[in-house]
Amino acid sequence: MNFRTWMKKTKAGHFLWRIIIGVAGGSVTVIGAIALVGPGPGILIVLAGLGILASEFAWAARVMVHTRTYAQKAADQVGMPKWAQLALIAAAAVISIFVILYLYKTGKI
């Protein structure tokens, strides 16, 4: 039994789990919003925060789809070549895989 399943066994645990996910995802999303105007890959951080939130909240999944559409339009306006977009997506996917494998190997998921 993993931690998530254990937490969601009771109604109070389920509520606490949603609070934890909300705080974690909200924090990452706010950091991403700050990075949009400051240095850093803001849109990727915002999408990561929304991805965390989408694991528990349906509204976040809908917002994430809208944000991806907005990011695609912005990339098209900037003139970012398709290969660069795909390279960024591939790099993010590889990093995500490594993070997931690390978390799995350490028993955190």
The first five atom37 places (N, CA, C, CB, O) and aatype in JSON, in Angstrom:
{
  "aatype": [12, 2, 13, 1, 16, 17, 12, 11, 11, 16, 11, 0, 7, 8, 13, 10, 17, 1, 9, 9, 9, 7, 19, 0, 7, 7, 15, 19, 16, 19, 9, 7, 0, 9, 0, 10, 19, 7, 14, 7, 14, 7, 9, 10, 9, 19, 10, 0, 7, 10, 7, 9, 10, 0, 15, 6, 13, 0, 17, 0, 0, 1, 19, 12, 19, 8, 16, 1, 16, 18, 0, 5, 11, 0, 0, 3, 5, 19, 7, 12, 14, 11, 17, 0, 5, 10, 0, 10, 9, 0, 0, 0, 0, 19, 9, 15, 9, 13, 19, 9, 10, 18, 10, 18, 11, 16, 7, 11, 9],
  "atom_mask": [
    [1, 1, 1, 1, 1],
    [1, 1, 1, 1, 1],
    [1, 1, 1, 1, 1],
    [1, 1, 1, 1, 1],
    [1, 1, 1, 1, 1],
    [1, 1, 1, 1, 1],
    [1, 1, 1, 1, 1],
    [1, 1, 1, 1, 1],
    [1, 1, 1, 1, 1],
    [1, 1, 1, 1, 1],
    [1, 1, 1, 1, 1],
    [1, 1, 1, 1, 1],
    [1, 1, 1, 0, 1],
    [1, 1, 1, 1, 1],
    [1, 1, 1, 1, 1],
    [1, 1, 1, 1, 1],
    [1, 1, 1, 1, 1],
    [1, 1, 1, 1, 1],
    [1, 1, 1, 1, 1],
    [1, 1, 1, 1, 1],
    [1, 1, 1, 1, 1],
    [1, 1, 1, 0, 1],
    [1, 1, 1, 1, 1],
    [1, 1, 1, 1, 1],
    [1, 1, 1, 0, 1],
    [1, 1, 1, 0, 1],
    [1, 1, 1, 1, 1],
    [1, 1, 1, 1, 1],
    [1, 1, 1, 1, 1],
    [1, 1, 1, 1, 1],
    [1, 1, 1, 1, 1],
    [1, 1, 1, 0, 1],
    [1, 1, 1, 1, 1],
    [1, 1, 1, 1, 1],
    [1, 1, 1, 1, 1],
    [1, 1, 1, 1, 1],
    [1, 1, 1, 1, 1],
    [1, 1, 1, 0, 1],
    [1, 1, 1, 1, 1],
    [1, 1, 1, 0, 1],
    [1, 1, 1, 1, 1],
    [1, 1, 1, 0, 1],
    [1, 1, 1, 1, 1],
    [1, 1, 1, 1, 1],
    [1, 1, 1, 1, 1],
    [1, 1, 1, 1, 1],
    [1, 1, 1, 1, 1],
    [1, 1, 1, 1, 1],
    [1, 1, 1, 0, 1],
    [1, 1, 1, 1, 1],
    [1, 1, 1, 0, 1],
    [1, 1, 1, 1, 1],
    [1, 1, 1, 1, 1],
    [1, 1, 1, 1, 1],
    [1, 1, 1, 1, 1],
    [1, 1, 1, 1, 1],
    [1, 1, 1, 1, 1],
    [1, 1, 1, 1, 1],
    [1, 1, 1, 1, 1],
    [1, 1, 1, 1, 1],
    [1, 1, 1, 1, 1],
    [1, 1, 1, 1, 1],
    [1, 1, 1, 1, 1],
    [1, 1, 1, 1, 1],
    [1, 1, 1, 1, 1],
    [1, 1, 1, 1, 1],
    [1, 1, 1, 1, 1],
    [1, 1, 1, 1, 1],
    [1, 1, 1, 1, 1],
    [1, 1, 1, 1, 1],
    [1, 1, 1, 1, 1],
    [1, 1, 1, 1, 1],
    [1, 1, 1, 1, 1],
    [1, 1, 1, 1, 1],
    [1, 1, 1, 1, 1],
    [1, 1, 1, 1, 1],
    [1, 1, 1, 1, 1],
    [1, 1, 1, 1, 1],
    [1, 1, 1, 0, 1],
    [1, 1, 1, 1, 1],
    [1, 1, 1, 1, 1],
    [1, 1, 1, 1, 1],
    [1, 1, 1, 1, 1],
    [1, 1, 1, 1, 1],
    [1, 1, 1, 1, 1],
    [1, 1, 1, 1, 1],
    [1, 1, 1, 1, 1],
    [1, 1, 1, 1, 1],
    [1, 1, 1, 1, 1],
    [1, 1, 1, 1, 1],
    [1, 1, 1, 1, 1],
    [1, 1, 1, 1, 1],
    [1, 1, 1, 1, 1],
    [1, 1, 1, 1, 1],
    [1, 1, 1, 1, 1],
    [1, 1, 1, 1, 1],
    [1, 1, 1, 1, 1],
    [1, 1, 1, 1, 1],
    [1, 1, 1, 1, 1],
    [1, 1, 1, 1, 1],
    [1, 1, 1, 1, 1],
    [1, 1, 1, 1, 1],
    [1, 1, 1, 1, 1],
    [1, 1, 1, 1, 1],
    [1, 1, 1, 1, 1],
    [1, 1, 1, 1, 1],
    [1, 1, 1, 0, 1],
    [1, 1, 1, 1, 1],
    [1, 1, 1, 1, 1]
  ],
  "atom_positions": [
    [[0.84, -1.17, 0.0], [0.0, 0.0, 0.0], [0.89, 1.24, 0.0], [-0.96, 0.0, 1.22], [1.78, 1.39, 0.84]],
    [[0.63, 2.12, -0.96], [1.45, 3.33, -1.0], [0.83, 4.42, -0.13], [1.59, 3.83, -2.46], [-0.28, 4.27, 0.4]],
    [[1.55, 5.49, 0.02], [1.15, 6.57, 0.92], [-0.17, 7.2, 0.49], [2.24, 7.64, 0.98], [-1.03, 7.51, 1.32]],
    [[-0.33, 7.39, -0.81], [-1.55, 8.02, -1.32], [-2.78, 7.18, -0.99], [-1.45, 8.22, -2.83], [-3.79, 7.72, -0.53]],
    [[-2.7, 5.89, -1.2], [-3.81, 4.99, -0.89], [-4.1, 5.0, 0.61], [-3.52, 3.56, -1.36], [-5.25, 5.02, 1.02]],
    [[-3.06, 4.98, 1.4], [-3.21, 4.99, 2.84], [-3.9, 6.27, 3.31], [-1.85, 4.83, 3.53], [-4.78, 6.23, 4.18]],
    [[-3.49, 7.41, 2.73], [-4.08, 8.69, 3.11], [-5.56, 8.76, 2.74], [-3.33, 9.84, 2.46], [-6.36, 9.34, 3.48]],
    [[-5.93, 8.18, 1.61], [-7.29, 8.32, 1.11], [-8.26, 7.3, 1.69], [-7.28, 8.2, -0.38], [-9.42, 7.24, 1.27]],
    [[-7.82, 6.49, 2.66], [-8.69, 5.48, 3.24], [-9.84, 6.1, 4.04], [-7.9, 4.56, 4.13], [-10.93, 5.54, 4.07]],
    [[-9.61, 7.21, 4.68], [-10.65, 7.86, 5.47], [-11.06, 9.17, 4.8], [-10.17, 8.11, 6.91], [-10.34, 9.71, 3.96]],
    [[-12.21, 9.67, 5.2], [-12.7, 10.93, 4.64], [-11.78, 12.1, 5.02], [-14.13, 11.21, 5.12], [-11.49, 12.97, 4.2]],
    [[-11.32, 12.1, 6.26], [-10.41, 13.16, 6.71], [-9.07, 13.06, 5.99], [-10.19, 13.07, 8.24], [-8.48, 14.08, 5.62]],
    [[-8.58, 11.84, 5.78], [-7.33, 11.66, 5.05], [-7.45, 12.11, 3.61], [0.0, 0.0, 0.0], [-6.52, 12.71, 3.06]],
    [[-8.59, 11.82, 2.99], [-8.83, 12.25, 1.61], [-8.82, 13.78, 1.53], [-10.17, 11.68, 1.08], [-8.23, 14.36, 0.62]],
    [[-9.48, 14.41, 2.49], [-9.52, 15.88, 2.54], [-8.12, 16.45, 2.75], [-10.46, 16.36, 3.66], [-7.74, 17.42, 2.09]],
    [[-7.36, 15.86, 3.66], [-5.99, 16.31, 3.92], [-5.11, 16.13, 2.69], [-5.38, 15.55, 5.11], [-4.29, 16.99, 2.37]],
    [[-5.29, 15.01, 1.98], [-4.52, 14.75, 0.77], [-4.8, 15.83, -0.28], [-4.85, 13.36, 0.2], [-3.87, 16.32, -0.93]],
    [[-6.07, 16.2, -0.44], [-6.42, 17.24, -1.41], [-5.82, 18.58, -1.01], [-7.94, 17.35, -1.54], [-5.42, 19.36, -1.87]],
    [[-5.75, 18.86, 0.28], [-5.12, 20.1, 0.75], [-3.63, 20.08, 0.43], [-5.34, 20.28, 2.28], [-3.08, 21.08, -0.04]],
    [[-2.97, 18.94, 0.68], [-1.53, 18.83, 0.4], [-1.27, 19.03, -1.09], [-0.99, 17.44, 0.86], [-0.37, 19.78, -1.47]],
    [[-2.05, 18.37, -1.94], [-1.89, 18.51, -3.39], [-2.19, 19.95, -3.81], [-2.81, 17.52, -4.15], [-1.49, 20.5, -4.65]],
    [[-3.21, 20.54, -3.22], [-3.56, 21.92, -3.56], [-2.46, 22.9, -3.2], [0.0, 0.0, 0.0], [-2.14, 23.8, -3.99]],
    [[-1.87, 22.74, -2.04], [-0.78, 23.63, -1.61], [0.46, 23.42, -2.48], [-0.44, 23.41, -0.11], [1.09, 24.38, -2.93]],
    [[0.82, 22.16, -2.71], [2.02, 21.87, -3.51], [1.84, 22.35, -4.95], [2.32, 20.36, -3.5], [2.7, 23.05, -5.48]],
    [[0.73, 21.98, -5.58], [0.48, 22.4, -6.95], [0.31, 23.9, -7.08], [0.0, 0.0, 0.0], [0.8, 24.5, -8.04]],
    [[-0.38, 24.5, -6.12], [-0.55, 25.95, -6.15], [0.76, 26.69, -6.01], [0.0, 0.0, 0.0], [0.99, 27.7, -6.67]],
    [[1.63, 26.18, -5.13], [2.95, 26.81, -4.95], [3.78, 26.75, -6.22], [3.7, 26.14, -3.79], [4.39, 27.74, -6.62]],
    [[3.8, 25.58, -6.85], [4.57, 25.43, -8.09], [3.98, 26.33, -9.18], [4.58, 23.96, -8.57], [4.73, 26.94, -9.95]],
    [[2.66, 26.42, -9.25], [2.02, 27.27, -10.26], [2.34, 28.74, -10.02], [0.5, 27.05, -10.24], [2.59, 29.47, -10.98]],
    [[2.34, 29.18, -8.77], [2.68, 30.58, -8.46], [4.14, 30.86, -8.82], [2.43, 30.88, -6.97], [4.46, 31.92, -9.36]],
    [[5.03, 29.93, -8.51], [6.44, 30.1, -8.88], [6.58, 30.21, -10.4], [7.31, 28.92, -8.34], [7.36, 31.01, -10.91]],
    [[5.8, 29.39, -11.11], [5.82, 29.47, -12.58], [5.3, 30.79, -13.09], [0.0, 0.0, 0.0], [5.83, 31.34, -14.06]],
    [[4.26, 31.32, -12.44], [3.73, 32.62, -12.85], [4.76, 33.72, -12.63], [2.43, 32.95, -12.07], [4.88, 34.65, -13.43]],
    [[5.51, 33.62, -11.55], [6.58, 34.59, -11.3], [7.67, 34.44, -12.35], [7.17, 34.4, -9.88], [8.23, 35.43, -12.82]],
    [[7.97, 33.19, -12.72], [9.01, 32.95, -13.73], [8.58, 33.4, -15.12], [9.38, 31.48, -13.76], [9.42, 33.59, -16.0]],
    [[7.27, 33.58, -15.33], [6.83, 34.09, -16.63], [7.36, 35.49, -16.89], [5.3, 34.09, -16.71], [7.72, 35.82, -18.02]],
    [[7.42, 36.3, -15.85], [7.91, 37.67, -16.01], [9.38, 37.8, -15.6], [7.06, 38.64, -15.19], [10.03, 38.78, -15.95]],
    [[9.88, 36.85, -14.88], [11.28, 36.85, -14.46], [12.07, 35.84, -15.27], [0.0, 0.0, 0.0], [11.6, 35.34, -16.29]],
    [[13.25, 35.54, -14.8], [14.06, 34.55, -15.51], [13.56, 33.13, -15.23], [15.54, 34.68, -15.12], [13.16, 32.81, -14.11]],
    [[13.59, 32.31, -16.24], [13.21, 30.92, -16.04], [12.15, 30.46, -17.03], [0.0, 0.0, 0.0], [11.51, 31.28, -17.7]],
    [[11.98, 29.16, -17.12], [11.0, 28.59, -18.05], [9.6, 28.63, -17.43], [11.38, 27.13, -18.43], [9.09, 27.6, -17.0]],
    [[9.0, 29.79, -17.38], [7.75, 30.0, -16.68], [6.62, 29.1, -17.1], [0.0, 0.0, 0.0], [5.94, 28.52, -16.26]],
    [[6.4, 28.96, -18.41], [5.25, 28.19, -18.86], [5.4, 26.71, -18.51], [5.06, 28.35, -20.37], [4.41, 26.04, -18.21]],
    [[6.63, 26.21, -18.54], [6.84, 24.81, -18.16], [6.59, 24.59, -16.68], [8.27, 24.38, -18.51], [6.05, 23.56, -16.28]],
    [[6.96, 25.56, -15.87], [6.73, 25.45, -14.43], [5.23, 25.57, -14.13], [7.52, 26.55, -13.66], [4.71, 24.85, -13.28]],
    [[4.54, 26.47, -14.83], [3.09, 26.59, -14.65], [2.41, 25.27, -15.03], [2.53, 27.75, -15.51], [1.52, 24.81, -14.32]],
    [[2.82, 24.68, -16.15], [2.24, 23.41, -16.58], [2.53, 22.3, -15.57], [2.77, 23.01, -17.96], [1.69, 21.44, -15.33]],
    [[3.72, 22.32, -14.98], [4.04, 21.32, -13.96], [3.13, 21.48, -12.74], [5.53, 21.43, -13.53], [2.63, 20.5, -12.2]],
    [[2.93, 22.71, -12.31], [2.03, 22.97, -11.18], [0.6, 22.56, -11.48], [0.0, 0.0, 0.0], [-0.08, 21.98, -10.64]],
    [[0.16, 22.87, -12.69], [-1.19, 22.46, -13.08], [-1.3, 20.95, -13.19], [-1.58, 23.11, -14.4], [-2.35, 20.37, -12.9]],
    [[-0.21, 20.31, -13.61], [-0.21, 18.84, -13.66], [-0.36, 18.23, -12.28], [0.0, 0.0, 0.0], [-1.06, 17.23, -12.1]],
    [[0.3, 18.83, -11.3], [0.16, 18.36, -9.92], [-1.28, 18.55, -9.46], [1.14, 19.11, -8.96], [-1.87, 17.64, -8.87]],
    [[-1.83, 19.71, -9.72], [-3.21, 19.99, -9.32], [-4.2, 19.08, -10.06], [-3.56, 21.46, -9.59], [-5.2, 18.65, -9.48]],
    [[-3.92, 18.79, -11.34], [-4.83, 17.97, -12.14], [-4.91, 16.53, -11.64], [-4.38, 17.98, -13.59], [-5.84, 15.81, -11.98]],
    [[-3.94, 16.11, -10.83], [-4.01, 14.76, -10.29], [-5.16, 14.6, -9.3], [-2.69, 14.4, -9.61], [-5.57, 13.48, -9.01]],
    [[-5.69, 15.71, -8.78], [-6.8, 15.65, -7.82], [-8.0, 16.51, -8.21], [-6.31, 16.08, -6.48], [-9.11, 16.26, -7.75]],
    [[-7.79, 17.53, -9.05], [-8.85, 18.47, -9.35], [-9.13, 18.51, -10.85], [-8.49, 19.87, -8.84], [-8.23, 18.76, -11.64]],
    [[-10.39, 18.27, -11.24], [-10.77, 18.25, -12.66], [-10.62, 19.63, -13.29], [-12.21, 17.75, -12.82], [-10.26, 19.74, -14.46]],
    [[-10.9, 20.68, -12.54], [-10.8, 22.02, -13.1], [-9.37, 22.33, -13.54], [-11.26, 23.06, -12.08], [-9.16, 23.05, -14.51]],
    [[-8.4, 21.78, -12.83], [-6.99, 22.03, -13.18], [-6.63, 21.37, -14.5], [-6.06, 21.54, -12.07], [-5.82, 21.89, -15.26]],
    [[-7.23, 20.21, -14.78], [-6.98, 19.55, -16.06], [-7.5, 20.4, -17.21], [-7.63, 18.15, -16.09], [-6.86, 20.52, -18.25]],
    [[-8.68, 21.0, -17.02], [-9.23, 21.87, -18.06], [-8.36, 23.12, -18.24], [-10.68, 22.28, -17.71], [-8.12, 23.55, -19.37]],
    [[-7.9, 23.7, -17.15], [-7.04, 24.88, -17.23], [-5.71, 24.52, -17.91], [-6.78, 25.48, -15.82], [-5.17, 25.32, -18.68]],
    [[-5.2, 23.34, -17.63], [-3.93, 22.91, -18.22], [-4.05, 22.8, -19.74], [-3.49, 21.56, -17.62], [-3.14, 23.2, -20.46]],
    [[-5.17, 22.28, -20.23], [-5.38, 22.2, -21.68], [-5.42, 23.6, -22.27], [-6.7, 21.43, -22.0], [-4.82, 23.85, -23.31]],
    [[-6.13, 24.51, -21.62], [-6.2, 25.89, -22.09], [-4.81, 26.55, -22.08], [-7.18, 26.72, -21.23], [-4.46, 27.28, -23.01]],
    [[-4.03, 26.29, -21.05], [-2.69, 26.87, -20.94], [-1.77, 26.34, -22.04], [-2.09, 26.58, -19.56], [-0.98, 27.08, -22.61]],
    [[-1.88, 25.04, -22.32], [-1.06, 24.48, -23.4], [-1.42, 25.12, -24.73], [-1.24, 22.96, -23.48], [-0.53, 25.41, -25.54]],
    [[-2.71, 25.35, -24.97], [-3.14, 26.0, -26.21], [-2.57, 27.42, -26.28], [-4.68, 26.04, -26.3], [-2.1, 27.85, -27.33]],
    [[-2.63, 28.14, -25.16], [-2.09, 29.49, -25.09], [-0.58, 29.48, -25.35], [-2.39, 30.11, -23.71], [-0.07, 30.33, -26.07]],
    [[0.12, 28.51, -24.76], [1.57, 28.41, -24.96], [1.9, 28.11, -26.42], [2.16, 27.32, -24.05], [2.88, 28.63, -26.96]],
    [[1.09, 27.28, -27.06], [1.34, 26.96, -28.47], [1.15, 28.2, -29.34], [0.4, 25.82, -28.95], [1.93, 28.45, -30.26]],
    [[0.1, 28.97, -29.05], [-0.12, 30.21, -29.81], [1.03, 31.18, -29.6], [-1.45, 30.87, -29.39], [1.48, 31.83, -30.55]],
    [[1.51, 31.3, -28.36], [2.63, 32.2, -28.08], [3.89, 31.73, -28.8], [2.9, 32.27, -26.56], [4.63, 32.55, -29.35]],
    [[4.13, 30.42, -28.82], [5.31, 29.9, -29.52], [5.2, 30.15, -31.02], [5.48, 28.39, -29.24], [6.2, 30.44, -31.67]],
    [[4.0, 30.05, -31.56], [3.8, 30.32, -32.99], [4.06, 31.79, -33.3], [2.38, 29.93, -33.42], [4.63, 32.11, -34.34]],
    [[3.65, 32.69, -32.41], [3.87, 34.12, -32.63], [5.34, 34.48, -32.53], [3.07, 34.94, -31.63], [5.82, 35.35, -33.26]],
    [[6.06, 33.82, -31.64], [7.49, 34.1, -31.48], [8.27, 33.58, -32.68], [8.02, 33.47, -30.18], [9.34, 34.08, -33.01]],
    [[7.72, 32.58, -33.32], [8.39, 32.0, -34.46], [9.34, 30.88, -34.06], [0.0, 0.0, 0.0], [10.28, 30.58, -34.79]],
    [[9.09, 30.28, -32.92], [9.92, 29.17, -32.47], [9.75, 28.01, -33.44], [9.55, 28.75, -31.01], [8.63, 27.56, -33.69]],
    [[10.86, 27.51, -33.99], [10.75, 26.4, -34.94], [10.15, 25.16, -34.28], [12.12, 26.07, -35.53], [10.31, 24.94, -33.08]],
    [[9.47, 24.38, -35.08], [8.81, 23.19, -34.57], [9.82, 22.23, -33.93], [8.04, 22.48, -35.68], [9.5, 21.59, -32.92]],
    [[11.02, 22.13, -34.5], [12.01, 21.21, -33.94], [12.43, 21.64, -32.54], [13.24, 21.13, -34.86], [12.69, 20.8, -31.68]],
    [[12.48, 22.97, -32.3], [12.84, 23.46, -30.97], [11.74, 23.16, -29.96], [13.13, 24.98, -31.01], [12.01, 22.79, -28.82]],
    [[10.48, 23.31, -30.39], [9.36, 22.96, -29.52], [9.41, 21.49, -29.15], [8.02, 23.3, -30.2], [9.25, 21.12, -27.99]],
    [[9.64, 20.65, -30.16], [9.69, 19.21, -29.92], [10.89, 18.83, -29.05], [9.76, 18.45, -31.24], [10.8, 17.92, -28.23]],
    [[12.01, 19.53, -29.23], [13.18, 19.26, -28.4], [12.91, 19.62, -26.94], [14.41, 20.04, -28.92], [13.32, 18.88, -26.04]],
    [[12.22, 20.73, -26.7], [11.86, 21.11, -25.33], [10.92, 20.08, -24.7], [11.21, 22.5, -25.32], [11.07, 19.71, -23.54]],
    [[9.95, 19.64, -25.49], [9.0, 18.64, -24.98], [9.72, 17.33, -24.68], [7.86, 18.39, -26.0], [9.48, 16.71, -23.64]],
    [[10.62, 16.92, -25.57], [11.36, 15.68, -25.36], [12.25, 15.79, -24.12], [12.22, 15.35, -26.61], [12.34, 14.84, -23.34]],
    [[12.91, 16.92, -23.95], [13.77, 17.11, -22.77], [12.93, 17.06, -21.49], [14.54, 18.45, -22.87], [13.33, 16.45, -20.5]],
    [[11.78, 17.72, -21.5], [10.9, 17.69, -20.32], [10.42, 16.28, -20.04], [9.7, 18.64, -20.52], [10.32, 15.87, -18.89]],
    [[10.11, 15.53, -21.1], [9.65, 14.14, -20.92], [10.76, 13.27, -20.33], [9.19, 13.55, -22.26], [10.5, 12.46, -19.43]],
    [[11.97, 13.43, -20.82], [13.09, 12.63, -20.31], [13.36, 12.97, -18.85], [14.37, 12.87, -21.15], [13.57, 12.08, -18.03]],
    [[13.34, 14.24, -18.53], [13.55, 14.65, -17.13], [12.44, 14.08, -16.25], [13.59, 16.2, -17.01], [12.7, 13.59, -15.15]],
    [[11.2, 14.15, -16.72], [10.08, 13.59, -15.96], [10.24, 12.1, -15.73], [8.76, 13.85, -16.68], [9.97, 11.62, -14.63]],
    [[10.69, 11.38, -16.73], [10.9, 9.94, -16.6], [11.96, 9.66, -15.55], [11.31, 9.32, -17.95], [11.79, 8.78, -14.7]],
    [[13.06, 10.41, -15.59], [14.12, 10.21, -14.6], [13.63, 10.51, -13.18], [15.33, 11.09, -14.93], [13.96, 9.79, -12.24]],
    [[12.85, 11.56, -13.03], [12.31, 11.9, -11.71], [11.37, 10.8, -11.22], [11.56, 13.25, -11.76], [11.44, 10.4, -10.06]],
    [[10.5, 10.33, -12.09], [9.59, 9.25, -11.71], [10.34, 7.99, -11.34], [8.61, 8.96, -12.84], [10.02, 7.35, -10.34]],
    [[11.34, 7.63, -12.13], [12.14, 6.43, -11.82], [12.87, 6.59, -10.49], [13.15, 6.16, -12.94], [12.94, 5.65, -9.7]],
    [[13.41, 7.77, -10.24], [14.09, 8.02, -8.97], [13.12, 7.89, -7.79], [14.73, 9.42, -8.97], [13.42, 7.23, -6.8]],
    [[11.96, 8.52, -7.93], [10.96, 8.45, -6.85], [10.48, 7.01, -6.63], [9.77, 9.36, -7.16], [10.25, 6.59, -5.5]],
    [[10.34, 6.27, -7.72], [9.91, 4.87, -7.59], [10.99, 4.04, -6.91], [9.57, 4.27, -8.98], [10.71, 3.21, -6.04]],
    [[12.24, 4.26, -7.33], [13.34, 3.49, -6.77], [13.54, 3.76, -5.27], [14.64, 3.8, -7.53], [13.9, 2.87, -4.5]],
    [[13.29, 5.01, -4.87], [13.43, 5.34, -3.45], [12.19, 4.99, -2.64], [13.74, 6.82, -3.28], [12.17, 5.14, -1.42]],
    [[11.13, 4.51, -3.32], [9.93, 4.07, -2.64], [8.98, 5.19, -2.27], [0.0, 0.0, 0.0], [8.11, 5.0, -1.41]],
    [[9.12, 6.34, -2.89], [8.24, 7.46, -2.56], [6.94, 7.43, -3.35], [8.96, 8.78, -2.81], [5.98, 8.1, -2.99]],
    [[6.91, 6.65, -4.42], [5.66, 6.44, -5.16], [5.47, 4.99, -5.44], [5.64, 7.24, -6.46], [4.47, 4.6, -6.05]]
  ]
}
